[in-house]
């Protein structure tokens, strides 16, 4: 991600499929109550090709907004991959709990819920 000017469609698809576990299938909805991005507000999440684009979530537990981008999310995913000893980046190999852990790492640097 360092010095990238745009994300590839493959990177965007990977991030979106991973984040759909957080926002669409309930992985993080126990603490996230609203999601916004630089593009629009949604129940799900979409990354643009701008690696500096930001996603904002409202944390219902702390009652405050948090922000992260593709770089932080990929770092969070890498922590989950390392923890689970998975050798590839196939988003289909992760479940809602993994996605929740990755987004918490992206926002807080560690898992604080669940």
N, C-alpha and C positions, 0 to 999 in steps of 0.2 A: 504494500500500500504506500510505502514511502515514495514521494515525488510523483505519484500517479495523477494524471489529469482527469481521467474518467475510469469508471468501473466497466468491466466487460459485461455483456448480457449474461454470461455464465455466472459471474460473481453476483450480479443482482438477483438472478433466479435462485442461487444457493441461499443467499441471505433471506430472501422473501420466503422460501420454503421452510427454512429454519424458524423464522419469526412467526410464521403462521401457526406453529405449535404454541407459541406464547399467547397470541391474541385471538386466534380463531377457534382453537380447540381446547382452550381452558388452561394451558400450562401456567400462565402468570395472571390470570384474571382474578385470582383471590387477593392480589395486592395492586394490580394495575387497573384503573377504572376508565382511563381515557388515553388515546394515542393520537398524536399529531405529527406532521412532518413539514418540511419546507414546502411541499406541494399542496397538501390539503389535510383535512381531518378525516379519520376513518376508524372503523372497528378493527381493521387489520392494519398491515404495515407495508409500505412500498418504498424502496430505495430508488433514487434517481441515479444517473451515471456520474454524478458529482461526488467524489469520495469525501468531500467536506460537508455534504448534506447532513442535516441533523434530524433525528427522531426525538420527539418529546413525549414522555409518558407522565401521567398523573398517578402518583403513589398514594393510594387511599389509606394506607397504614400510617405513613408519615405526614399525609395531607400536604404534599408539596410536589412540584414538577421536577423531573430529572431529564437530562438530555444526553444523547449519545449518537455516535455516527458509525459508519461502516467499519472504520478502523477498530474502534472499541469493541464492536460486536464480533469481528473476526478474532480479536484477542480473547474474548470470552469463549468463543467456540473452540479455539485452540486449547484453552484450559480444560474444557470438557473432553476434547479428543485425547489430550495427554492423560487425564484422569481415567478415562475408559480404555486407554490403550488401543484406540481405533487407528488403523493405518491409512484410511482414506477420508475424503471430505464429502461422502455421500450423505446428504441431509436425511435420507430415508432410514438411516441407521440410528437415528436419535428419537427419543420420545419427548413427551411434554415436559417431564421433569428435567431432562437434559437441556432443553431449550430455555426453561425457566432459570436454571443455573447459569447458562451462558449470558442471558440478559442481565442477571444480577451482577455477574463479573464485569460486564460492559459498563454498568452504571456505578457500582459500588466498589469494584475491585475484589470482591469476595461475595460469597453467598450469605445473606443475612436473614432470608425468609425460608421457611419450609425445611 
